Amino acid sequence: MTHRRAVWVMAAAALMWSIAGVVTRHVQSAQGFELSFWRSAFNALALALLLTWLRGPAVLARAIAGGGRALWVSGLCWCVMFTAFMVALTLTTVANVLVTMAIAPLLTALAARIALGHRLAARTWAAICVAGIGIVWMYGQQLGTGDARHWLGTAVALAVPVAAAVNWTLLQHHRADPRSDMLPAVLIGALLSAALTLPLAWPLATNRHDLALLALLGVVQLAIPCLMAVAAARVLAAPEVSLLALLEVLFGVVWAWLGAGEAPSPSVAGGGLLVLAALVANEALALRRTVRAVP
């Protein structure tokens, strides 16, 4: 894969990730944990088929036998991300969820500093401060509204970037080991999410219309773009991947606005722009430094 094609593949993956909010808003009967169950179940089915095609029928057995504790911790992180994202969408707006998720790169930088001893550049500390101001601006306005659902939705959505930070730090720690295959952890996470949410979602009330939409989320919005991102990450530098992944936030807010009538509030728009500006500036400066270092 060429560099230009990898950029387009990663951008396409972000575009596919971004449809979750607007598609969820058109679900008719399924709510709460039932959304998470069906999305994770279809995701697990698609990943099982795709991984079997790519790695062979014994891919999961081999991964469990050789993955050890790290594989299960990564799978648990994926489970938290899959479940918390859908539950948060039922409690607050798409913009709130996506902008909250946008702090994942900065949380990852902090986690890598604490767990792996990676030093943070001055630009990253500045980005963390600016993003923090943006988050306070966004949710400080909601404090006066007294809407407990928005606060609960934000708290649930915050579990997604926290789990992502732990997961990425874990993957970074194990990527030097050629025997470590962490991709099946995505399948483990999907299976755990489906198993945990099924009792909470019972009795199921999903109709055919909802099943079609949730199958679209499980296959097109999760399974396929996850594999695309892994392929693109083999060619692109880490700052490029992080920068292109932020397109999910922009696409997602626009889709929810155009397709579901969820216009972002001024506080979410202003605070979200601060968060995105901090992330883009940090990753762009890192990419510029990386490019200069290449002979």
HELIX and SHEET records of a PDB file:
HELIX    1   1 HIS A    3  TRP A   17  1                                  15    
HELIX    2   2 ALA A   20  THR A   24  1                                   5    
HELIX    3   3 PHE A   33  ARG A   55  1                                  23    
HELIX    4   4 VAL A   59  LEU A   89  1                                  31    
HELIX    5   5 VAL A   94  MET A  101  1                                   8    
HELIX    6   6 ALA A  104  ALA A  115  1                                  12    
HELIX    7   7 ALA A  122  LEU A  143  1                                  22    
HELIX    8   8 ALA A  148  HIS A  174  1                                  27    
HELIX    9   9 PRO A  184  ALA A  201  1                                  18    
HELIX   10  10 ARG A  208  LEU A  216  1                                   9    
HELIX   11  11 LEU A  217  ALA A  223  3                                   7    
HELIX   12  12 ILE A  224  ALA A  233  1                                  10    
HELIX   13  13 ALA A  238  ALA A  245  1                                   8    
HELIX   14  14 LEU A  247  ALA A  260  1                                  14    
HELIX   15  15 PRO A  266  ALA A  293  1                                  28    
END                                                                             
